[in-house]
Every structure is written in C-alpha cells, then in structure tokens.
C-alpha cells in the first residue's frame, strides 16, 4: 500500500472511530482482559541510542509497569527504521488507565545518535480474550523526545 493510500485509509478509520483531533489517527479502547500489546514504532529523522520503554498504567492501584523495547547499546532506533515489539502484561477489563512511550536516555557516551529521538509513527495492538485488536495507530507524528520525555496516544485515555 502506498504512503498516500495508507494515510487516506487511516483518516477514514479515524473518522469512523470518532477521532477528529488528527488526520491520520485510529483509536479504539479494548474491551475485556488484556494479556499484552504488540507495538510497532517508526523512527523519524532523528535516530537515538537511548533506552525506550513502553509503559502500561492501571486505574485500580495507580501502578505503572514499564518494559524496555529493543536492547541497550543496539541501534534499534535508526532514522527511518520500523520495529515491532511484544510486551506481556495483565490488565483486567476496564482497568487500563493509559499507555506511554518513555525516552529514558542512557545512550552510550560515544554514541553518534545520543538521547534525542523523533517518534514518527505508532501502532498498538492489544492481546485480548477475543484475539488481537487494533487500539491505536498514528503516522506522521514527528514527535521529538529528549531523555526524560514521554509520549501518550492523543485520542483516548
């Protein structure tokens, strides 16, 4: 599918899902218990060697579980790269308060890319009792993250 066709498709899905805050956004809060997420991330024009974490937040106990995506010291976040990661979690139906990506820095001292990063696209699929279900998809984010910054989906939570 071409980039233009993909953007048009995402805009149509976003309109059907009731998301009007961005042109290429699709969102859906999953029903049922969750056992994990599949996260696909696209890096924009600024690569990083920082540690990037995916965090799941719960209403019931205000807890936040974070899992590092990729590997420390490995170029997971090169310019234009797309990576898919799986994160296991256990969240009861209705207890999902939010999800986030966090840039925790920690790039090696001699890193060419450093800790700054540009997040360009995210796709989240929740593992539910009924099988995988698209939760969120947005492209063309161009969201700059330095060490200590976090990104949260824009149209739910």
C-alpha positions in Angstrom: 0.0 0.0 0.0 1.4 3.4 -0.9 2.0 6.0 1.8 -0.8 8.2 0.4 -3.3 5.3 0.3 -2.3 4.3 3.9 -2.9 7.9 5.1 -6.3 8.0 3.5 -7.2 4.6 5.0 -6.1 5.8 8.4 -8.0 9.0 8.2 -11.2 7.0 7.2 -10.7 4.6 10.2 -10.1 7.6 12.5 -13.3 9.3 11.3 -15.3 6.1 11.9 -13.7 5.7 15.4 -14.7 9.3 16.3 -11.2 10.7 16.4 -11.2 14.1 15.0 -8.0 15.6 16.6 -5.5 14.4 13.9 -5.9 13.4 10.3 -4.1 10.0 10.4 -5.3 8.6 13.7 -7.2 5.5 14.5 -8.1 4.6 18.1 -10.2 2.1 20.0 -10.2 1.3 23.7 -10.2 -2.5 24.0 -12.9 -4.4 26.0 -12.0 -7.5 28.0 -8.9 -8.5 29.9 -5.6 -7.7 28.3 -2.6 -10.1 28.2 -0.2 -7.9 26.2 0.5 -5.5 23.4 2.2 -5.6 20.1 3.8 -2.2 19.5 5.1 -1.1 16.1 7.2 2.1 16.1 8.6 4.2 13.3 11.6 6.4 13.9 11.6 9.8 12.0 14.5 12.0 11.0 16.3 11.8 14.4 17.8 8.5 15.5 18.7 7.6 19.1 20.7 5.1 21.1 18.6 5.9 24.2 16.6 3.3 26.1 12.9 3.5 25.1 10.2 2.0 27.3 6.6 1.1 26.8 4.5 1.7 30.0 1.1 0.4 30.9 -0.9 2.2 33.6 -3.8 0.9 35.7 -6.7 2.7 37.5 -7.1 0.2 40.3 -3.8 0.7 42.1 -2.3 3.6 40.1 0.5 1.3 39.1 2.7 1.7 36.1 4.6 -1.2 34.5 7.3 -0.3 32.1 9.2 -2.6 29.7 12.3 -1.6 27.7 11.8 -2.1 24.0 14.8 -3.3 22.0 18.2 -3.8 23.6 20.6 -1.5 25.4 23.5 -0.4 23.1 21.8 -1.7 19.9 20.7 0.6 17.1 17.0 -0.1 17.4 16.0 3.5 16.6 17.9 4.4 13.4 16.5 7.0 11.0 13.5 5.6 9.1 13.5 2.3 11.0 10.4 0.4 11.9 10.4 -2.1 14.7 7.8 -4.3 16.2 7.9 -5.4 19.9 5.7 -7.6 22.1 5.0 -6.7 25.7 3.3 -9.1 28.1 1.0 -7.6 30.8 -2.1 -8.5 32.8 -4.8 -5.8 32.9 -8.4 -6.6 33.9 -11.3 -5.3 31.8 -11.8 -1.6 32.4 -8.6 -1.1 34.4 -6.4 0.2 31.6 -5.7 3.9 32.5 -3.2 4.5 29.8 -0.1 3.6 27.9 3.0 5.6 27.1 6.4 5.5 25.4 9.2 6.9 27.5 12.7 8.0 26.5 14.9 7.2 29.5 18.1 8.3 27.9 21.2 6.2 28.8 22.8 6.4 25.3 26.5 5.4 25.4 28.9 8.3 25.9 30.4 7.8 22.5 27.0 7.4 20.7 26.6 9.2 17.4 22.9 9.4 17.9 22.7 10.5 21.6 19.5 10.6 23.6 17.3 12.8 21.3 14.8 10.9 19.2 12.0 11.6 16.8 9.0 9.3 17.0 7.2 9.3 13.7 4.6 6.5 13.9 3.0 4.2 16.4 0.7 1.2 16.0 -0.7 -0.6 19.1 -2.5 -3.9 19.0 -3.9 -5.3 22.3 -3.9 -9.0 23.0 -7.4 -9.6 24.4 -9.5 -12.7 25.2 -11.0 -12.3 21.7 -7.7 -12.1 20.0 -5.6 -9.1 18.7 -7.4 -5.8 18.4 -6.2 -2.5 17.0 -6.1 0.0 19.8 -4.2 3.0 18.3 -2.5 3.9 15.1 -1.0 7.3 14.1 1.6 8.2 11.5 3.5 11.4 10.7 3.8 12.3 14.4 7.2 14.0 14.2 7.2 14.0 18.0 10.7 14.9 19.4 11.7 13.2 22.6 14.7 14.0 24.7 15.8 12.0 27.7 13.0 12.1 30.4 10.2 12.8 27.9 7.2 10.6 27.3 4.6 10.3 24.6 0.9 9.2 25.1 -1.7 8.4 22.5 -3.7 11.5 21.6 -7.3 10.3 21.2 -8.1 8.1 24.2 -7.2 7.6 27.9 
